[in-house]
């Protein structure tokens, strides 16, 4: 059974989106762990996971910023090099693509290989995304 780690920003409705991804992935045979960026009690190692999915709300209307807590959280993660990853954001006007690129960039800076990404606005879309992870 493949293992999946979902890391999501504690801001916005990301918990609902992460739960949807988890549901879709579990239907596809993954064993899933959910971690919020607010959970700073432990350092996370990517080593035991086959895939890591990371999400942030999109901030701003044009500039496409992501939560700083996500950057900090990922900076503290261990054994990230070579991990297969996916990124998601919640859409917001013209900033969505820029925010998505930022999440992907943070993952790539950590040495992850990003092979999937999406802008997810609701639980239904997130369940579908979770069911299509590879």
ZAFIVEX-127102 format. One record per atom (N, C-alpha, C, CB): residue number from 1; x negated, y negated, z negated. Coordinates in steps of 0.2 Angstrom, whole numbers, always signed. Atoms other than C-alpha are relative to their C-alpha. Glycine has a CB too. Example, Ala and Ser with C-alpha at 12.3 -4.5 7.8 and 13.67 -1.06 7.14 Angstrom:
BEGIN
> 1 | -4 | +6 | +0 $
> 1 | -62 | +22 | -39 $
> 1 | -4 | -6 | +0 $
> 1 | +5 | +0 | -6 $
> 2 | +4 | +6 | +1 $
> 2 | -68 | +5 | -36 $
> 2 | +4 | -5 | -3 $
> 2 | -2 | -2 | +7 $
***
This chain:
BEGIN
> 1 | -4 | +6 | +0 $
> 1 | +0 | +0 | +0 $
> 1 | -4 | -6 | +0 $
> 1 | +5 | +0 | -6 $
> 2 | +4 | +6 | +0 $
> 2 | -7 | -17 | +5 $
> 2 | +2 | -5 | -6 $
> 2 | +1 | -3 | +7 $
> 3 | -1 | +5 | +5 $
> 3 | -9 | -31 | -8 $
> 3 | +0 | -7 | +3 $
> 3 | -5 | +1 | -6 $
> 4 | -1 | +7 | -2 $
> 4 | -3 | -49 | -5 $
> 4 | +0 | -4 | -6 $
> 4 | +6 | +0 | +4 $
> 5 | +0 | +5 | +5 $
> 5 | -7 | -64 | -16 $
> 5 | +3 | -6 | +3 $
> 5 | -7 | -1 | -2 $
> 6 | -3 | +6 | -2 $
> 6 | +4 | -79 | -14 $
> 6 | -1 | -5 | -5 $
> 6 | +8 | +1 | +1 $
> 7 | +1 | +5 | +4 $
> 7 | -2 | -95 | -21 $
> 7 | +4 | -6 | +3 $
> 7 | -8 | -2 | +0 $
> 8 | -5 | +6 | -2 $
> 8 | +10 | -110 | -21 $
> 8 | -1 | -6 | -5 $
> 8 | +7 | +2 | +1 $
> 9 | +0 | +6 | +4 $
> 9 | +10 | -128 | -27 $
> 9 | +6 | +0 | -5 $
> 9 | -1 | -6 | +4 $
> 10 | -5 | +1 | +4 $
> 10 | +20 | -131 | -42 $
> 10 | +5 | -5 | +1 $
> 10 | -2 | +0 | -7 $
> 11 | -4 | +5 | -1 $
> 11 | +28 | -146 | -35 $
> 11 | +5 | +2 | +6 $
> 11 | -4 | -6 | +2 $
> 12 | -5 | -2 | -5 $
> 12 | +43 | -146 | -24 $
> 12 | +4 | +6 | -1 $
> 12 | -3 | +0 | +7 $
> 13 | -4 | -6 | +1 $
> 13 | +54 | -131 | -20 $
> 13 | -4 | +6 | +2 $
> 13 | +6 | -1 | +4 $
> 14 | +4 | -5 | -2 $
> 14 | +39 | -120 | -17 $
> 14 | +1 | +7 | -3 $
> 14 | -7 | -2 | -1 $
> 15 | -2 | -6 | +3 $
> 15 | +44 | -107 | -29 $
> 15 | +5 | +4 | +3 $
> 15 | +2 | -1 | -8 $
> 16 | -6 | -3 | -4 $
> 16 | +60 | -103 | -19 $
> 16 | -3 | +3 | +6 $
> 16 | +5 | -5 | +1 $
> 17 | +3 | -2 | -7 $
> 17 | +49 | -102 | -3 $
> 17 | -4 | +6 | -2 $
> 17 | -4 | -6 | +3 $
> 18 | +5 | -6 | +2 $
> 18 | +36 | -91 | -12 $
> 18 | +4 | +6 | -1 $
> 18 | -4 | -2 | -5 $
> 19 | -4 | -5 | +1 $
> 19 | +50 | -80 | -18 $
> 19 | +3 | +4 | +6 $
> 19 | +5 | -2 | -5 $
> 20 | -3 | -3 | -6 $
> 20 | +57 | -78 | -1 $
> 20 | -6 | +4 | +4 $
> 20 | +3 | -6 | +5 $
> 21 | +5 | -3 | -4 $
> 21 | +40 | -74 | +7 $
> 21 | -1 | +7 | -4 $
> 21 | -7 | -4 | -1 $
> 22 | +1 | -6 | +4 $
> 22 | +38 | -61 | -7 $
> 22 | +5 | +6 | +2 $
> 22 | +0 | -1 | -8 $
> 23 | -6 | -4 | -2 $
> 23 | +55 | -53 | -3 $
> 23 | -2 | +3 | +7 $
> 23 | +6 | -3 | -1 $
> 24 | +1 | -2 | -7 $
> 24 | +51 | -52 | +15 $
> 24 | -6 | +5 | +1 $
> 24 | -1 | -5 | +5 $
> 25 | +6 | -4 | +0 $
> 25 | +33 | -45 | +12 $
> 25 | +1 | +7 | -3 $
> 25 | -5 | -3 | -3 $
> 26 | -1 | -6 | +3 $
> 26 | +39 | -32 | +0 $
> 26 | +5 | +5 | +4 $
> 26 | +4 | -1 | -7 $
> 27 | -4 | -5 | -5 $
> 27 | +52 | -25 | +13 $
> 27 | -5 | +3 | +5 $
> 27 | +6 | -5 | +3 $
> 28 | +5 | -2 | -5 $
> 28 | +37 | -24 | +24 $
> 28 | -5 | +5 | -3 $
> 28 | -3 | -6 | +4 $
> 29 | +4 | -5 | +3 $
> 29 | +28 | -13 | +12 $
> 29 | -6 | -3 | -4 $
> 29 | -3 | +4 | +5 $
> 30 | +6 | +4 | +4 $
> 30 | +16 | -26 | +3 $
> 30 | +2 | +1 | -8 $
> 30 | +0 | -7 | +2 $
> 31 | +0 | +1 | +7 $
> 31 | +13 | -26 | -16 $
> 31 | -2 | -7 | -1 $
> 31 | -4 | +5 | -4 $
> 32 | +1 | +7 | +0 $
> 32 | +15 | -44 | -20 $
> 32 | -1 | -3 | -7 $
> 32 | +6 | -4 | +3 $
> 33 | +1 | +4 | +6 $
> 33 | +8 | -56 | -34 $
> 33 | +1 | -7 | +2 $
> 33 | -7 | +1 | -3 $
> 34 | -1 | +7 | +0 $
> 34 | +14 | -74 | -36 $
> 34 | -4 | -4 | -5 $
> 34 | +8 | -1 | +0 $
> 35 | +4 | +4 | +4 $
> 35 | +3 | -87 | -43 $
> 35 | +2 | -8 | +1 $
> 35 | -7 | +1 | +0 $
> 36 | -1 | +8 | -1 $
> 36 | +7 | -106 | -46 $
> 36 | -6 | -3 | -1 $
> 36 | +6 | -2 | -5 $
> 37 | +6 | +4 | +2 $
> 37 | -6 | -119 | -46 $
> 37 | +0 | -2 | -7 $
> 37 | -1 | -6 | +5 $
> 38 | +0 | +2 | +7 $
> 38 | +0 | -123 | -63 $
> 38 | -3 | +5 | -5 $
> 38 | +7 | -1 | -2 $
> 39 | +3 | -6 | +4 $
> 39 | -7 | -106 | -69 $
> 39 | -7 | -1 | +0 $
> 39 | +3 | +7 | +3 $
> 40 | +7 | +1 | +0 $
> 40 | -24 | -112 | -73 $
> 40 | -4 | +4 | -6 $
> 40 | -2 | -7 | -1 $
> 41 | +3 | -3 | +5 $
> 41 | -27 | -100 | -87 $
> 41 | -5 | +5 | +2 $
> 41 | +5 | +4 | -4 $
> 42 | +5 | -5 | -3 $
> 42 | -37 | -88 | -76 $
> 42 | -3 | -2 | +7 $
> 42 | +3 | +7 | +0 $
> 43 | +2 | +1 | -7 $
> 43 | -48 | -88 | -61 $
> 43 | +2 | +6 | +4 $
> 43 | -8 | -1 | -1 $
> 44 | -2 | -5 | -4 $
> 44 | -42 | -79 | -47 $
> 44 | -5 | +3 | +5 $
> 44 | +6 | -3 | +5 $
> 45 | +4 | -3 | -5 $
> 45 | -52 | -67 | -36 $
> 45 | +4 | +2 | +6 $
> 45 | -4 | +6 | -3 $
> 46 | -4 | -2 | -6 $
> 46 | -46 | -64 | -18 $
> 46 | -2 | +7 | +1 $
> 46 | -2 | -4 | +6 $
> 47 | +3 | -7 | -2 $
> 47 | -56 | -47 | -18 $
> 47 | +5 | +5 | +0 $
> 47 | -5 | +1 | -5 $
> 48 | -5 | -6 | +0 $
> 48 | -42 | -35 | -22 $
> 48 | +6 | -1 | +5 $
> 48 | +3 | +1 | -7 $
> 49 | -6 | +1 | -5 $
> 49 | -30 | -43 | -9 $
> 49 | -2 | +1 | +7 $
> 49 | +3 | -7 | -1 $
> 50 | +1 | -1 | -7 $
> 50 | -28 | -38 | +9 $
> 50 | +2 | -7 | +4 $
> 50 | +4 | +5 | +3 $
> 51 | -2 | +6 | -3 $
> 51 | -20 | -55 | +13 $
> 51 | +2 | -5 | -6 $
> 51 | +6 | +1 | +4 $
> 52 | -2 | +6 | +4 $
> 52 | -18 | -72 | +4 $
> 52 | +4 | -5 | +3 $
> 52 | -6 | -3 | -4 $
> 53 | -4 | +5 | -3 $
> 53 | -4 | -84 | +8 $
> 53 | +0 | -6 | -5 $
> 53 | +7 | +3 | +1 $
> 54 | +1 | +6 | +4 $
> 54 | -6 | -102 | +2 $
> 54 | +5 | -5 | +2 $
> 54 | -7 | -2 | +0 $
> 55 | -5 | +5 | -2 $
> 55 | +8 | -116 | +2 $
> 55 | +0 | -6 | -4 $
> 55 | +6 | +3 | +0 $
> 56 | -1 | +6 | +3 $
> 56 | +10 | -134 | -2 $
> 56 | +6 | -4 | +3 $
> 56 | -7 | -4 | +1 $
> 57 | -5 | +5 | -3 $
> 57 | +24 | -147 | +0 $
> 57 | -4 | -5 | +5 $
> 57 | +4 | -4 | -5 $
> 58 | +3 | +5 | -4 $
> 58 | +20 | -160 | +14 $
> 58 | +2 | -7 | -4 $
> 58 | +3 | +0 | +7 $
> 59 | -1 | +7 | +3 $
> 59 | +17 | -177 | +6 $
> 59 | -1 | -5 | +5 $
> 59 | -5 | -1 | -6 $
> 60 | +1 | +5 | -4 $
> 60 | +19 | -193 | +15 $
> 60 | +5 | +1 | +7 $
> 60 | -7 | -1 | +3 $
> 61 | -5 | +0 | -6 $
> 61 | +29 | -197 | +31 $
> 61 | -4 | +1 | +7 $
> 61 | +4 | -6 | +1 $
> 62 | +5 | +0 | -6 $
> 62 | +14 | -199 | +44 $
> 62 | -6 | +3 | -1 $
> 62 | -1 | -7 | +2 $
> 63 | +7 | -2 | +2 $
> 63 | -2 | -195 | +35 $
> 63 | -1 | +8 | -1 $
> 63 | -3 | -4 | -5 $
> 64 | +0 | -7 | +1 $
> 64 | +2 | -177 | +30 $
> 64 | -5 | +2 | -5 $
> 64 | -2 | +3 | +7 $
> 65 | +4 | -2 | +6 $
> 65 | -6 | -175 | +13 $
> 65 | +3 | +7 | -3 $
> 65 | +0 | -5 | -5 $
> 66 | -3 | -6 | +4 $
> 66 | -5 | -159 | +2 $
> 66 | -2 | -2 | -7 $
> 66 | -4 | +6 | +3 $
> 67 | +1 | +1 | +7 $
> 67 | -5 | -157 | -16 $
> 67 | -8 | +0 | -2 $
> 67 | +4 | +4 | -4 $
> 68 | +7 | +0 | +3 $
> 68 | -22 | -161 | -25 $
> 68 | -1 | +6 | -4 $
> 68 | -2 | -6 | -3 $
> 69 | +1 | -6 | +4 $
> 69 | -19 | -147 | -37 $
> 69 | -1 | +6 | +4 $
> 69 | +7 | +1 | -4 $
> 70 | +1 | -6 | -4 $
> 70 | -19 | -134 | -23 $
> 70 | -7 | +0 | +2 $
> 70 | +4 | -1 | +6 $
> 71 | +7 | +0 | -2 $
> 71 | -36 | -140 | -17 $
> 71 | -5 | +2 | -6 $
> 71 | -2 | -7 | +2 $
> 72 | +4 | -2 | +6 $
> 72 | -43 | -139 | -35 $
> 72 | +1 | +7 | -2 $
> 72 | +3 | -4 | -6 $
> 73 | -1 | -7 | +1 $
> 73 | -35 | -122 | -38 $
> 73 | -4 | +4 | +4 $
> 73 | +8 | +1 | +0 $
> 74 | +3 | -4 | -5 $
> 74 | -42 | -115 | -22 $
> 74 | -8 | +0 | -1 $
> 74 | +2 | -2 | +7 $
> 75 | +7 | +1 | +2 $
> 75 | -59 | -122 | -27 $
> 75 | -3 | +4 | -5 $
> 75 | -1 | -7 | -1 $
> 76 | +2 | -4 | +6 $
> 76 | -59 | -112 | -43 $
> 76 | +1 | +8 | +2 $
> 76 | +4 | -2 | -6 $
> 77 | -1 | -7 | -1 $
> 77 | -55 | -96 | -34 $
> 77 | -6 | +4 | +2 $
> 77 | +5 | +1 | +6 $
> 78 | +6 | -4 | -1 $
> 78 | -68 | -82 | -32 $
> 78 | +1 | +5 | +5 $
> 78 | -2 | +3 | -7 $
> 79 | +0 | -5 | -5 $
> 79 | -73 | -70 | -19 $
> 79 | +4 | -1 | +6 $
> 79 | +1 | +7 | -3 $
> 80 | -5 | +2 | -6 $
> 80 | -64 | -79 | -5 $
> 80 | -3 | +2 | +7 $
> 80 | +1 | -7 | -1 $
> 81 | +4 | -1 | -6 $
> 81 | -77 | -76 | +9 $
> 81 | +3 | +6 | +4 $
> 81 | -7 | +1 | -1 $
> 82 | -3 | -5 | -4 $
> 82 | -69 | -66 | +23 $
> 82 | +7 | +2 | -1 $
> 82 | -5 | +6 | +0 $
> 83 | -7 | -2 | +1 $
> 83 | -52 | -65 | +16 $
> 83 | +5 | -2 | +6 $
> 83 | +2 | -2 | -7 $
> 84 | -6 | +1 | -4 $
> 84 | -37 | -64 | +28 $
> 84 | +5 | -5 | -3 $
> 84 | +3 | +6 | +4 $
> 85 | -4 | +5 | +4 $
> 85 | -26 | -79 | +24 $
> 85 | +6 | -2 | +5 $
> 85 | -4 | -6 | -3 $
> 86 | -5 | +4 | -4 $
> 86 | -10 | -88 | +30 $
> 86 | +2 | -6 | -4 $
> 86 | +7 | +5 | +1 $
> 87 | -1 | +6 | +3 $
> 87 | -4 | -105 | +26 $
> 87 | +7 | -2 | +2 $
> 87 | -5 | -6 | +2 $
> 88 | -6 | +2 | -1 $
> 88 | +13 | -113 | +24 $
> 88 | +1 | -7 | -3 $
> 88 | +6 | +5 | -2 $
> 89 | -2 | +7 | +3 $
> 89 | +20 | -131 | +20 $
> 89 | +8 | +0 | +1 $
> 89 | -4 | -6 | +4 $
> 90 | -6 | +2 | -1 $
> 90 | +37 | -138 | +18 $
> 90 | +0 | -6 | +5 $
> 90 | +4 | -2 | -6 $
> 91 | +1 | +5 | -5 $
> 91 | +41 | -149 | +33 $
> 91 | +3 | -7 | -2 $
> 91 | +5 | +2 | +6 $
> 92 | -1 | +7 | +1 $
> 92 | +42 | -168 | +32 $
> 92 | -1 | -4 | +5 $
> 92 | -3 | -2 | -7 $
> 93 | +1 | +5 | -6 $
> 93 | +45 | -179 | +47 $
> 93 | -6 | +1 | +4 $
> 93 | -1 | -7 | -3 $
> 94 | +6 | -1 | -5 $
> 94 | +29 | -182 | +57 $
> 94 | -6 | +3 | -3 $
> 94 | -1 | -7 | +3 $
> 95 | +6 | -2 | +4 $
> 95 | +17 | -176 | +43 $
> 95 | -1 | +7 | +0 $
> 95 | +0 | -3 | -6 $
> 96 | +1 | -7 | +1 $
> 96 | +20 | -158 | +44 $
> 96 | -6 | +3 | +3 $
> 96 | +7 | +3 | +3 $
> 97 | +6 | -3 | -3 $
> 97 | +7 | -153 | +56 $
> 97 | -7 | -2 | -3 $
> 97 | +0 | -2 | +8 $
> 98 | +6 | +2 | +3 $
> 98 | -6 | -163 | +48 $
> 98 | -1 | +3 | -7 $
> 98 | +0 | -8 | -1 $
> 99 | +0 | -3 | +6 $
> 99 | -2 | -156 | +31 $
> 99 | -2 | +8 | +1 $
> 99 | +6 | +0 | -4 $
> 100 | +2 | -7 | -1 $
> 100 | -3 | -138 | +38 $
> 100 | -7 | +1 | +2 $
> 100 | +5 | +3 | +6 $
> 101 | +7 | -1 | -2 $
> 101 | -20 | -141 | +46 $
> 101 | -4 | -1 | -7 $
> 101 | -2 | -6 | +5 $
> 102 | +4 | +1 | +7 $
> 102 | -26 | -147 | +28 $
> 102 | +0 | +6 | -4 $
> 102 | +3 | -6 | -4 $
> 103 | +0 | -7 | +3 $
> 103 | -20 | -131 | +20 $
> 103 | -5 | +5 | +3 $
> 103 | +7 | +2 | -1 $
> 104 | +4 | -5 | -3 $
> 104 | -28 | -121 | +33 $
> 104 | -8 | -2 | +0 $
> 104 | +1 | +0 | +8 $
> 105 | +7 | +3 | +1 $
> 105 | -44 | -132 | +32 $
> 105 | -3 | +2 | -7 $
> 105 | -1 | -7 | +1 $
> 106 | +2 | -2 | +7 $
> 106 | -45 | -129 | +13 $
> 106 | -2 | +7 | +0 $
> 106 | +5 | -2 | -5 $
> 107 | +1 | -8 | +0 $
> 107 | -44 | -110 | +16 $
> 107 | -6 | +1 | +4 $
> 107 | +6 | +3 | +3 $
> 108 | +6 | -2 | -5 $
> 108 | -57 | -110 | +30 $
> 108 | -6 | -3 | -4 $
> 108 | +1 | -4 | +6 $
> 109 | +6 | +2 | +4 $
> 109 | -69 | -120 | +19 $
> 109 | -2 | +5 | -6 $
> 109 | +2 | -7 | -4 $
> 110 | +1 | -6 | +5 $
> 110 | -67 | -106 | +6 $
> 110 | -3 | +6 | +3 $
> 110 | +6 | +1 | -4 $
> 111 | +3 | -6 | -3 $
> 111 | -73 | -94 | +19 $
> 111 | +6 | +5 | +3 $
> 111 | -4 | +4 | -4 $
> 112 | -6 | -4 | -2 $
> 112 | -55 | -87 | +23 $
> 112 | +1 | +0 | +8 $
> 112 | +6 | -2 | -4 $
> 113 | -2 | +0 | -7 $
> 113 | -49 | -82 | +40 $
> 113 | +7 | -1 | +1 $
> 113 | -3 | +7 | +4 $
> 114 | -7 | +1 | +0 $
> 114 | -32 | -90 | +43 $
> 114 | +2 | +3 | +7 $
> 114 | +1 | -8 | +0 $
> 115 | -3 | -3 | -7 $
> 115 | -22 | -80 | +56 $
> 115 | +7 | -1 | +0 $
> 115 | -1 | +8 | -1 $
> 116 | -8 | +2 | +0 $
> 116 | -4 | -86 | +52 $
> 116 | +1 | -6 | -3 $
> 116 | +4 | +6 | -2 $
> 117 | -2 | +6 | +3 $
> 117 | +4 | -102 | +48 $
> 117 | +7 | -2 | +2 $
> 117 | -5 | -6 | +1 $
> 118 | -7 | +2 | -2 $
> 118 | +22 | -110 | +47 $
> 118 | +2 | -6 | -5 $
> 118 | +4 | +6 | -1 $
> 119 | -3 | +5 | +4 $
> 119 | +32 | -124 | +41 $
> 119 | +7 | +3 | -2 $
> 119 | +1 | -7 | +4 $
> 120 | -6 | -3 | +3 $
> 120 | +46 | -117 | +30 $
> 120 | +4 | -4 | -4 $
> 120 | -2 | +6 | -4 $
> 121 | -4 | +4 | +3 $
> 121 | +61 | -126 | +25 $
> 121 | +5 | +3 | -5 $
> 121 | +4 | -4 | +5 $
> 122 | -5 | -4 | +5 $
> 122 | +72 | -113 | +16 $
> 122 | -2 | +7 | -1 $
> 122 | +7 | -1 | +3 $
> 123 | +1 | -7 | +2 $
> 123 | +73 | -96 | +8 $
> 123 | +0 | +5 | +6 $
> 123 | +4 | +2 | -5 $
> 124 | -1 | -4 | -5 $
> 124 | +79 | -88 | +24 $
> 124 | -6 | +0 | +5 $
> 124 | +7 | -2 | +4 $
> 125 | +5 | +0 | -5 $
> 125 | +65 | -94 | +35 $
> 125 | -6 | +3 | -4 $
> 125 | -2 | -7 | +1 $
> 126 | +6 | -2 | +4 $
> 126 | +52 | -89 | +21 $
> 126 | +1 | +8 | +0 $
> 126 | +0 | -3 | -7 $
> 127 | -1 | -7 | +0 $
> 127 | +60 | -71 | +20 $
> 127 | -3 | +3 | +7 $
> 127 | +7 | +2 | -1 $
> 128 | +2 | -2 | -7 $
> 128 | +57 | -69 | +39 $
> 128 | -7 | -1 | +1 $
> 128 | +4 | -5 | +6 $
> 129 | +8 | +1 | +0 $
> 129 | +39 | -76 | +38 $
> 129 | -3 | +5 | -4 $
> 129 | -2 | -7 | -3 $
> 130 | +3 | -5 | +4 $
> 130 | +35 | -64 | +24 $
> 130 | +1 | +7 | +3 $
> 130 | +4 | +1 | -7 $
> 131 | -1 | -7 | -3 $
> 131 | +42 | -49 | +34 $
> 131 | -4 | +0 | +7 $
> 131 | +7 | +0 | +2 $
> 132 | +4 | +0 | -6 $
> 132 | +31 | -54 | +49 $
> 132 | -8 | -1 | -1 $
> 132 | +2 | -5 | +5 $
> 133 | +7 | +1 | +1 $
> 133 | +14 | -55 | +40 $
> 133 | -4 | +6 | +2 $
> 133 | -1 | -1 | -8 $
> 134 | +4 | -6 | -2 $
> 134 | +0 | -44 | +46 $
> 134 | -7 | +0 | -4 $
> 134 | -1 | -1 | +7 $
***
